[in-house]
Amino acid sequence: MQLQQPKKNSLSLYVKFGALVFLLSLSILVVACSGNGSIQLNQGTPVATVTINLNQSGGSPTPPLKDYYCGGWATNTTPAFSPNTIVSVYGKFTHNVNGNPEGVPGATATAMVLWPDGSTDNVTATTSSDGLAVFPIALRPDTLNKEILIQITFTAGSASCTVPLGATFFTPILAGSTASPSSTNAANPSVTPTGPHPPSPTPKPGH
């Protein structure tokens, strides 16, 4: 019994010492690995930097303004339809003077009207002092609920400008957007209104 006690004490001491050495070695290994990992990360992933270049000589320059501009519009794109109704279409012709738009007076303006059947008409006008042109367009009988496209061209000496076809348009419609059943039947005799019918009034006694 006296010989076994020192062996147990020495074995316990060795185990504790080995565990302490293991923990110390593991701590050193973790620190070394984390240090190497951070170094590799810095080498493989450089720090992003933002550079503001105030010298715009290498960038794309701002395109200069054009000398002339033009546009066209219809104040009412859905005018009430009736045969020979006049629809007013407007056009504007401007000149860029030192960055300021100025109307071009006395310019010749031509509106080419593309009708739904593919035919065209030309309506001419002269711009006013502020570069405005007004085109009176008489509706045709077959233009109800059909889109009418317009192209406008301005000319003043050597200067010209064109509003593309379709940028200006209008569509004549009926004055009332909701048709009554009677008018619908009159236009389409074969169509019968559907839905519940209102009850017939009950005659009163003596009537």
C-alpha positions in Angstrom: 0.0 0.0 0.0 2.8 2.4 0.8 4.5 1.7 -2.6 1.3 2.3 -4.7 0.5 5.8 -3.3 3.6 7.6 -4.9 2.8 6.1 -8.3 -0.7 7.5 -8.2 0.5 10.9 -7.2 3.2 11.0 -10.0 0.7 9.8 -12.6 -1.8 12.6 -11.6 1.0 15.1 -11.8 2.0 14.0 -15.3 -1.6 14.2 -16.5 -2.0 17.7 -15.2 1.4 18.8 -16.7 0.5 17.3 -20.0 -2.9 19.0 -20.1 -1.3 22.3 -19.3 1.3 21.9 -22.1 -1.4 20.9 -24.6 -3.5 23.9 -23.8 -0.5 26.2 -24.1 0.5 24.6 -27.4 -3.1 24.9 -28.7 -3.3 28.6 -27.8 0.0 29.3 -29.6 -1.3 27.5 -32.7 -4.6 29.4 -32.8 -2.8 32.8 -32.5 -0.3 31.8 -35.2 -3.0 30.6 -37.6 -5.2 33.8 -37.0 -2.1 36.0 -37.7 -1.2 34.2 -40.9 -4.9 34.3 -42.0 -5.1 38.0 -41.5 -1.9 38.6 -43.4 -3.1 36.5 -46.3 -6.4 38.2 -46.3 -4.8 41.6 -46.5 -2.5 40.4 -49.4 -5.3 38.8 -51.4 -8.0 41.5 -50.7 -6.5 45.0 -50.9 -8.3 47.8 -49.1 -10.8 49.6 -51.4 -10.1 53.2 -52.0 -12.4 55.9 -53.5 -10.8 58.5 -55.8 -12.7 61.7 -56.7 -11.4 63.2 -59.9 -12.2 66.9 -60.2 -10.5 67.1 -63.5 -13.2 66.2 -66.1 -10.9 66.4 -69.1 -11.0 62.6 -69.4 -14.8 62.2 -68.9 -17.6 62.5 -71.5 -18.3 66.1 -72.3 -21.9 67.5 -71.9 -23.4 67.6 -75.4 -24.1 71.2 -76.5 -27.6 72.5 -77.0 -29.1 72.5 -80.5 -29.6 75.8 -82.3 -33.3 75.1 -83.0 -36.0 73.1 -81.2 -39.6 72.4 -82.2 -42.6 70.6 -80.7 -46.3 70.0 -81.5 -49.4 69.1 -79.5 -53.2 69.0 -79.6 -54.8 70.7 -76.6 -57.6 68.1 -76.7 -56.5 64.6 -77.8 -60.1 63.3 -77.7 -62.2 65.9 -79.3 -66.0 65.4 -79.8 -66.7 64.0 -83.2 -69.0 65.4 -85.8 -68.5 65.7 -89.6 -66.3 68.7 -90.6 -65.4 69.6 -87.0 -62.3 71.7 -86.8 -59.6 70.5 -84.5 -56.7 72.9 -83.7 -53.2 71.5 -83.6 -50.3 73.7 -82.3 -46.6 73.8 -83.1 -43.7 75.8 -81.6 -40.4 76.7 -83.3 -37.7 78.1 -81.1 -34.1 79.3 -81.5 -31.4 78.8 -78.8 -29.7 82.2 -78.2 -27.0 81.9 -75.6 -28.9 79.3 -73.8 -32.3 81.1 -73.9 -35.1 79.9 -76.2 -36.6 82.5 -78.4 -39.5 82.0 -80.8 -38.8 82.1 -84.5 -41.3 84.4 -86.2 -42.3 84.2 -89.8 -41.2 80.6 -90.3 -43.1 78.3 -92.6 -44.8 75.4 -90.8 -46.3 72.4 -92.5 -48.4 69.8 -90.7 -48.7 66.4 -92.6 -51.9 64.7 -91.4 -51.9 60.9 -91.7 -55.5 59.7 -91.8 -56.6 56.2 -90.7 -57.1 55.0 -94.3 -53.4 55.8 -95.0 -54.0 59.0 -97.0 -52.3 62.3 -96.1 -53.1 66.0 -96.2 -50.8 69.0 -95.7 -51.9 72.0 -93.7 -49.6 75.0 -93.8 -49.2 78.0 -91.4 -46.8 80.8 -90.5 -45.4 81.1 -87.1 -46.2 84.2 -85.0 -43.8 86.5 -83.2 -43.3 83.9 -80.5 -42.8 81.0 -82.9 -46.3 79.5 -82.5 -48.2 78.0 -85.5 -51.8 76.9 -85.4 -53.1 74.2 -87.8 -56.9 73.9 -88.3 -57.7 70.3 -89.3 -61.2 69.4 -90.5 -62.3 65.9 -89.4 -63.4 63.4 -92.0 -66.6 61.3 -91.6 -64.7 58.1 -91.2 -62.4 59.2 -88.3 -64.6 58.3 -85.4 -62.6 56.5 -82.6 -59.6 56.3 -84.9 -56.2 57.8 -84.1 -54.9 60.6 -86.4 -51.1 61.1 -86.5 -49.4 64.4 -87.4 -45.9 65.3 -88.5 -44.9 69.0 -88.3 -42.0 70.6 -90.2 -40.7 74.1 -89.6 -38.5 76.0 -92.1 -36.9 79.5 -91.7 -34.2 80.2 -94.3 -31.5 77.5 -93.8 -32.8 76.5 -90.4 -35.3 73.6 -90.1 -36.8 71.3 -87.5 -39.2 68.4 -87.7 -41.6 67.0 -85.1 -41.6 63.2 -85.8 -44.8 61.5 -87.0 -46.9 60.3 -84.1 -45.5 62.7 -81.5 -48.7 64.8 -82.1 -52.0 63.0 -82.4 -55.7 63.0 -81.4 -58.6 60.6 -81.6 -62.2 61.9 -82.2 -64.8 60.3 -80.0 -68.6 60.6 -79.4 -69.6 63.5 -77.2 -71.1 61.0 -74.6 -68.8 58.3 -73.4 -71.8 56.1 -72.1 -74.4 55.1 -74.7 -78.0 54.6 -73.6 -79.7 51.2 -74.3 -82.1 52.9 -76.8 -79.2 54.5 -78.7 -77.3 51.2 -78.7 -80.3 49.3 -80.1 -80.8 51.9 -82.7 -77.2 51.6 -83.9 -77.2 47.8 -83.6 -80.8 46.4 -84.0 -79.6 42.9 -83.5 -78.3 43.6 -80.0 -80.6 43.1 -77.1 -79.8 44.6 -73.7 -79.3 41.9 -71.0 -79.8 41.9 -67.3 -82.9 42.0 -65.0 -85.8 44.1 -66.1 -87.5 46.6 -63.7 -90.8 45.4 -62.4 -94.0 46.7 -64.1 -95.9 49.2 -62.1 -99.0 47.8 -60.4 -102.1 49.7 -61.5 -104.0 51.4 -58.7 -107.7 51.0 -58.2 -109.7 53.4 -60.3 -107.0 53.8 -62.9 
